[in-house]
């Protein structure tokens, strides 16, 4: 006994989903951790929130599901172009990420 939902017509949604994925697959640029961190810091700037280490760690985990350690986060911040760490030799998550140039529209 097979129960069909109204409007589905018994077809699988998988071919349609695969067709959508195939449309943009190879031409899209991959999102790098540096690009994601830059977006997060920019977002916090626009929300007028101080991008401190703990907040960056939480936001990165919220978006990716991956919790970065202090060393990983510090390395990511220092390797991201246009963003620096203040103070540069912070041992814990008490540092803040500073953009070299504030995002457009930022009135800080």
Secondary structure, 3 states (H helix, E strand, C coil): CCCCCCCCCCCCCHHHHHHHHHHHCCCCCCCCHHHHHHHHHHHHHHCCCCCEHHHHHHHHHHHHCCCCCHHHHHHHHHHCCCEEEECCCCCCCCCEEEECCCCCCCCC
